[in-house]
């Protein structure tokens, strides 16, 4: 496809209102053009292959395939792709996951329209984009260890109010093993008790109760 001199943008978000908002913002910019809208991660990958956008706005939490995995797939096929994580979440695990996947920027959905445009232009020019709030979150939590997949599973059941024996029954593990997992979770998160651990994990983006 012949270049028009415009920044060609793909928007992937499972909320139609968000996609409509982005489309409206870009429609007023002479140097930008929306070339596709995806409602889930799988569609984002397929549309990227078809439209080859200059910059992709990628929601991190979408059905079928989340934004982080979609980003990994796109970059595996097209290492030159420039992707900006677009999310309402600022938990450090969300940030680390996106950065590890290879995004060029991290943008919160509630920012002003001008910030979205600045992020697109910055990334398109070959520079990284990370708001001060996100950078501060990374610095704040960088030294802290992450939970293992099994510890997150255990904590998810804790959030549902299950006791150690009930969690063990769900996971096919001994009560003592679950107790050990709980102790490790409290230690890693610096939590005073089980409820505090759930709260911290949600704040840091480790635990998503809406999934």
C-alpha positions, 0 to 999 in steps of 0.5 A, spaced: 500 500 500 502 506 498 504 511 503 499 517 504 504 520 509 499 519 515 500 515 521 496 509 520 493 507 527 489 500 529 485 500 535 484 494 539 479 494 545 473 490 547 469 496 549 465 499 543 465 506 546 472 506 547 473 504 540 468 510 537 472 515 542 479 513 539 476 514 532 473 520 533 479 523 536 483 521 530 478 523 525 480 530 527 488 529 526 490 531 519 496 526 520 493 520 523 488 515 520 484 509 523 485 503 519 482 498 523 478 496 530 478 490 533 474 487 539 479 482 542 486 480 541 485 475 536 482 480 531 487 485 533 493 480 531 489 478 524 487 485 523 495 487 524 497 482 519 491 485 514 492 492 515 500 493 517 498 499 521 504 504 524 502 504 531 497 499 534 493 501 541 492 495 545 487 494 550 491 489 555 484 485 557 480 483 552 476 476 550 479 470 546 486 473 547 489 478 552 492 484 549 499 482 552 499 475 548 496 479 542 502 483 543 507 477 543 504 474 537 504 481 533 512 482 535 514 475 533 511 476 526 513 483 525 519 485 530 518 492 527 511 493 530 510 499 535 504 498 540 502 502 545 498 499 551 492 502 552 488 500 559 485 503 565 489 499 570 496 501 573 498 495 577 505 494 576 504 486 574 500 489 568 505 494 566 511 489 567 507 484 563 506 489 557 513 492 557 516 484 557 511 483 551 515 489 548 510 495 548 513 502 546 508 505 550 503 505 556 497 509 556 491 510 561 485 510 558 482 516 562 488 521 560 486 527 556 485 526 548 492 530 547 496 525 551 493 519 546 495 523 540 502 525 543 503 518 545 502 516 538 506 521 535 512 519 540 512 512 538 511 513 531 517 517 531 521 511 534 521 514 542 518 510 548 512 513 551 511 512 559 507 517 563 510 519 570 505 515 574 506 509 570 514 510 571 513 511 578 509 505 579 515 501 576 520 504 580 516 503 587 515 496 586 521 493 582 524 490 587 518 486 590 517 479 588 512 476 584 507 470 585 507 464 582 502 461 578 499 456 583 500 462 589 495 466 584 490 460 584 490 460 591 489 467 592 484 467 588 480 462 592 482 466 598 478 472 595 472 467 595 472 466 602 475 459 602 479 456 607 485 452 607 482 445 606 477 447 601 482 450 597 486 444 598 480 440 595 479 445 589 487 444 587 488 437 589 493 439 594 494 437 602 492 442 607 499 443 609 501 445 602 496 450 602 498 453 608 505 454 606 503 457 599 499 462 604 505 464 608 509 465 602 504 469 599 503 474 605 511 474 605 512 476 598 506 481 598 508 484 605 501 483 607 498 482 615 493 477 613 489 474 608 484 479 606 490 484 606 494 480 601 488 480 596 487 487 597 495 488 595 494 483 589 488 487 586 492 493 587 498 491 583 494 487 578 496 480 580 489 478 581 483 480 577 477 478 580 473 480 574 476 474 570 
